[in-house]
Amino acid sequence: MGEGSSKLISKSAMIVFFGVIFSRCLGYFYRLIVGRADQELYGLYNLGLFAVQLVIPLVLLGLGTGLMHYIGYYTGKKDQEGKNKAISSTVLLVFFLSLVFMFIFYFFSNDIAGIFHKPELGFFIKYFSFMIPLLSLITILSSILKSKNKVFSLVFFTSILQSILELGLVYFMFNNGLKDIEIILSVVIPSIITFIGLVYFAKKEFSPLTVSPEEKVA
């Protein structure tokens, strides 16, 4: 491993470390505000989000890790078409599977809430179901950025910006009377913005309509 690679790994590790610390700190204040507003609301929020996050590995099926492997493989072969096909097929498959689970959670939210013996949890599960496609695709897009060492962009959107938006929204809503739908929006809206930001950078690097000059020459 060369000196340049070691510096890149060290720099990436430091960015990830500070991003995680920053996100955890803001996440603590986020939960503090929600818990202060309503303990029961805080409990339902955690359970609803936990139920949704539980199915994300089932949606992904390890495709994020596999995609990173194939991107590296096709990049090494200078095969832009193969790389684009790997990305597009993975995104489409994950999107389809995430929609299936989203519809299941949306239409059977009350039945799922019954598993936790919390009928009022159904409302949270129903609307948190929209997080399933978002979280699944964010994971895939994160894999794309990781494969190109776009660590700063990844950490900025998934840790820093998302945490700031969540805390800002929940604080604003707390001052205006925090309710069930508002706590859901304080999570969904930042995830949408994170998703859009990652799409921009992933498309910039791997757009099926874009071939780098080096790959054209090859």
Kinemage of the C-alpha trace (Angstrom):
@kinemage 1
@onewidth
@group {chain A} dominant
@subgroup {mainchain}
@vectorlist {calphas} color= white
{ca met a 1} P 0.000 0.000 0.000
{ca gly a 2} L 1.487 3.319 -1.102
{ca glu a 3} L 1.852 6.459 0.955
{ca gly a 4} L -0.897 8.147 -1.104
{ca ser a 5} L -3.335 5.327 -0.369
{ca ser a 6} L -2.522 5.447 3.352
{ca lys a 7} L -3.168 9.196 3.449
{ca leu a 8} L -6.459 8.744 1.592
{ca ile a 9} L -7.598 6.040 4.018
{ca ser a 10} L -6.587 8.143 7.029
{ca lys a 11} L -8.354 11.217 5.660
{ca ser a 12} L -11.497 9.222 4.876
{ca ala a 13} L -11.481 7.630 8.328
{ca met a 14} L -11.204 11.042 10.009
{ca ile a 15} L -14.075 12.453 7.931
{ca val a 16} L -16.281 9.484 8.800
{ca phe a 17} L -15.306 9.673 12.484
{ca phe a 18} L -16.152 13.355 12.884
{ca gly a 19} L -19.304 12.915 10.800
{ca val a 20} L -20.535 10.112 13.064
{ca ile a 21} L -19.695 12.043 16.245
{ca phe a 22} L -21.470 15.144 14.929
{ca ser a 23} L -24.509 13.111 13.897
{ca arg a 24} L -24.707 11.294 17.236
{ca cys a 25} L -24.512 14.549 19.190
{ca leu a 26} L -27.311 16.180 17.200
{ca gly a 27} L -29.278 12.934 17.359
{ca tyr a 28} L -29.082 13.065 21.139
{ca phe a 29} L -30.584 16.560 21.212
{ca tyr a 30} L -33.232 15.471 18.705
{ca arg a 31} L -34.364 12.638 20.975
{ca leu a 32} L -34.171 14.931 23.990
{ca ile a 33} L -36.627 17.353 22.380
{ca val a 34} L -39.039 14.592 21.339
{ca gly a 35} L -38.841 12.923 24.754
{ca arg a 36} L -39.423 16.222 26.515
{ca ala a 37} L -42.474 16.919 24.379
{ca asp a 38} L -44.133 13.558 25.017
{ca gln a 39} L -42.655 10.342 26.413
{ca glu a 40} L -45.287 8.181 24.743
{ca leu a 41} L -44.691 9.960 21.423
{ca tyr a 42} L -40.993 9.280 21.780
{ca gly a 43} L -41.629 5.583 22.380
{ca leu a 44} L -43.946 5.265 19.362
{ca tyr a 45} L -41.467 7.145 17.198
{ca asn a 46} L -38.656 4.757 18.133
{ca leu a 47} L -40.772 1.638 17.656
{ca gly a 48} L -42.154 2.779 14.308
{ca leu a 49} L -38.729 3.638 12.941
{ca phe a 50} L -37.282 0.401 14.307
{ca ala a 51} L -39.966 -1.669 12.565
{ca val a 52} L -39.240 0.013 9.241
{ca gln a 53} L -35.455 -0.183 9.554
{ca leu a 54} L -35.774 -3.882 10.360
{ca val a 55} L -36.771 -4.709 6.780
{ca ile a 56} L -34.063 -2.667 5.039
{ca pro a 57} L -31.549 -5.591 5.055
{ca leu a 58} L -34.255 -7.781 3.486
{ca val a 59} L -34.727 -5.220 0.725
{ca leu a 60} L -31.007 -4.798 0.062
{ca leu a 61} L -30.024 -8.495 0.140
{ca gly a 62} L -26.364 -7.470 0.269
{ca leu a 63} L -26.687 -5.651 -3.054
{ca gly a 64} L -24.899 -2.554 -1.752
{ca thr a 65} L -21.695 -4.479 -1.059
{ca gly a 66} L -22.040 -6.421 -4.293
{ca leu a 67} L -22.473 -3.224 -6.286
{ca met a 68} L -19.236 -1.784 -4.897
{ca his a 69} L -17.451 -4.943 -6.040
{ca tyr a 70} L -18.831 -4.757 -9.578
{ca ile a 71} L -18.151 -1.036 -9.898
{ca gly a 72} L -14.525 -1.675 -8.991
{ca tyr a 73} L -14.391 -4.633 -11.372
{ca tyr a 74} L -15.825 -2.764 -14.363
{ca thr a 75} L -13.804 0.351 -13.587
{ca gly a 76} L -10.634 -1.720 -13.694
{ca lys a 77} L -11.671 -3.116 -17.080
{ca lys a 78} L -12.663 0.376 -18.286
{ca asp a 79} L -16.069 -1.050 -19.122
{ca gln a 80} L -18.440 1.915 -18.725
{ca glu a 81} L -21.401 0.038 -20.190
{ca gly a 82} L -21.003 -2.863 -17.774
{ca lys a 83} L -20.656 -0.457 -14.863
{ca asn a 84} L -23.782 1.445 -15.852
{ca lys a 85} L -25.759 -1.784 -16.239
{ca ala a 86} L -24.652 -2.974 -12.793
{ca ile a 87} L -25.734 0.328 -11.236
{ca ser a 88} L -29.058 0.644 -13.053
{ca ser a 89} L -30.087 -3.001 -12.498
{ca thr a 90} L -29.235 -2.783 -8.780
{ca val a 91} L -31.122 0.486 -8.331
{ca leu a 92} L -34.190 -0.856 -10.169
{ca leu a 93} L -34.224 -4.124 -8.204
{ca val a 94} L -33.856 -2.375 -4.848
{ca phe a 95} L -36.500 0.183 -5.811
{ca phe a 96} L -38.955 -2.573 -6.768
{ca leu a 97} L -38.352 -4.586 -3.573
{ca ser a 98} L -38.596 -1.457 -1.421
{ca leu a 99} L -41.952 -0.575 -2.992
{ca val a 100} L -43.268 -4.058 -2.206
{ca phe a 101} L -42.347 -3.686 1.459
{ca met a 102} L -43.614 -0.111 1.539
{ca phe a 103} L -47.060 -1.189 0.354
{ca ile a 104} L -47.100 -4.075 2.859
{ca phe a 105} L -46.255 -1.763 5.745
{ca tyr a 106} L -48.659 0.930 4.554
{ca phe a 107} L -51.723 -1.264 4.079
{ca phe a 108} L -51.017 -3.683 6.952
{ca ser a 109} L -49.709 -1.105 9.429
{ca asn a 110} L -52.358 -1.924 12.040
{ca asp a 111} L -51.593 -5.656 11.843
{ca ile a 112} L -47.877 -4.988 12.264
{ca ala a 113} L -48.631 -2.680 15.209
{ca gly a 114} L -50.541 -5.575 16.772
{ca ile a 115} L -47.296 -7.551 16.957
{ca phe a 116} L -45.973 -4.902 19.341
{ca his a 117} L -49.332 -4.769 21.197
{ca lys a 118} L -49.509 -1.044 20.446
{ca pro a 119} L -52.553 -0.203 18.279
{ca glu a 120} L -51.584 3.481 18.183
{ca leu a 121} L -48.273 2.451 16.598
{ca gly a 122} L -50.110 1.737 13.333
{ca phe a 123} L -50.168 5.434 12.428
{ca phe a 124} L -46.380 5.715 12.715
{ca ile a 125} L -45.708 2.505 10.789
{ca lys a 126} L -48.099 3.565 8.035
{ca tyr a 127} L -46.317 6.824 7.318
{ca phe a 128} L -42.818 5.673 8.194
{ca ser a 129} L -43.319 3.091 5.420
{ca phe a 130} L -42.371 5.840 2.948
{ca met a 131} L -38.914 5.692 4.512
{ca ile a 132} L -38.331 2.170 3.150
{ca pro a 133} L -37.597 3.209 -0.475
{ca leu a 134} L -35.692 6.266 0.736
{ca leu a 135} L -33.429 4.393 3.166
{ca ser a 136} L -32.884 1.522 0.716
{ca leu a 137} L -31.891 3.774 -2.179
{ca ile a 138} L -29.779 5.984 0.087
{ca thr a 139} L -27.803 2.854 1.019
{ca ile a 140} L -27.264 1.956 -2.641
{ca leu a 141} L -26.281 5.511 -3.546
{ca ser a 142} L -23.896 5.527 -0.592
{ca ser a 143} L -22.240 2.409 -2.006
{ca ile a 144} L -21.765 4.189 -5.329
{ca leu a 145} L -20.082 7.169 -3.663
{ca lys a 146} L -17.929 4.888 -1.495
{ca ser a 147} L -16.673 3.119 -4.599
{ca lys a 148} L -15.306 6.450 -5.865
{ca asn a 149} L -14.019 7.551 -2.439
{ca lys a 150} L -16.479 10.458 -2.352
{ca val a 151} L -16.423 10.206 1.437
{ca phe a 152} L -16.915 13.886 2.194
{ca ser a 153} L -20.044 14.155 0.024
{ca leu a 154} L -21.408 10.973 1.577
{ca val a 155} L -20.772 12.027 5.177
{ca phe a 156} L -22.016 15.560 4.535
{ca phe a 157} L -25.416 14.432 3.279
{ca thr a 158} L -26.023 11.285 5.374
{ca ser a 159} L -24.605 12.501 8.691
{ca ile a 160} L -24.140 16.260 8.861
{ca leu a 161} L -26.888 17.827 6.731
{ca gln a 162} L -29.519 15.219 7.604
{ca ser a 163} L -28.877 15.600 11.345
{ca ile a 164} L -29.012 19.400 11.154
{ca leu a 165} L -32.298 19.321 9.231
{ca glu a 166} L -33.864 16.794 11.601
{ca leu a 167} L -32.906 18.787 14.675
{ca gly a 168} L -33.965 22.097 13.107
{ca leu a 169} L -37.345 20.744 12.026
{ca val a 170} L -38.147 19.034 15.312
{ca tyr a 171} L -37.107 22.142 17.279
{ca phe a 172} L -39.328 24.346 15.125
{ca met a 173} L -42.224 21.924 15.486
{ca phe a 174} L -41.639 21.601 19.237
{ca asn a 175} L -42.095 25.349 19.629
{ca asn a 176} L -45.313 25.127 17.630
{ca gly a 177} L -46.736 22.042 19.325
{ca leu a 178} L -45.164 18.723 18.350
{ca lys a 179} L -47.698 16.194 16.992
{ca asp a 180} L -47.583 12.713 15.481
{ca ile a 181} L -47.447 13.766 11.831
{ca glu a 182} L -44.852 16.435 12.548
{ca ile a 183} L -42.418 14.023 14.164
{ca ile a 184} L -42.770 11.819 11.085
{ca leu a 185} L -42.132 14.740 8.739
{ca ser a 186} L -39.042 15.737 10.730
{ca val a 187} L -37.521 12.406 9.670
{ca val a 188} L -38.972 11.981 6.174
{ca ile a 189} L -38.161 15.475 4.821
{ca pro a 190} L -34.416 15.358 5.690
{ca ser a 191} L -34.229 11.860 4.179
{ca ile a 192} L -35.739 13.159 0.939
{ca ile a 193} L -33.185 15.989 0.804
{ca thr a 194} L -30.364 13.546 1.548
{ca phe a 195} L -31.612 11.278 -1.224
{ca ile a 196} L -31.699 14.150 -3.742
{ca gly a 197} L -28.169 15.219 -2.799
{ca leu a 198} L -26.803 11.685 -3.191
{ca val a 199} L -28.590 11.264 -6.532
{ca tyr a 200} L -26.887 14.394 -7.807
{ca phe a 201} L -23.398 13.202 -6.915
{ca ala a 202} L -24.007 9.590 -7.954
{ca lys a 203} L -25.422 10.693 -11.309
{ca lys a 204} L -22.472 13.018 -11.789
{ca glu a 205} L -20.088 10.111 -11.382
{ca phe a 206} L -22.025 7.281 -13.023
{ca ser a 207} L -24.678 8.697 -15.327
{ca pro a 208} L -25.527 6.120 -18.029
{ca leu a 209} L -25.485 9.070 -20.480
{ca thr a 210} L -21.975 10.131 -19.505
{ca val a 211} L -18.726 8.487 -20.466
{ca ser a 212} L -15.480 9.975 -19.258
{ca pro a 213} L -12.872 11.064 -21.832
{ca glu a 214} L -10.484 8.368 -20.607
{ca glu a 215} L -13.078 5.646 -21.197
{ca lys a 216} L -13.848 7.008 -24.672
{ca val a 217} L -10.187 6.765 -25.580
{ca ala a 218} L -10.082 3.221 -24.180
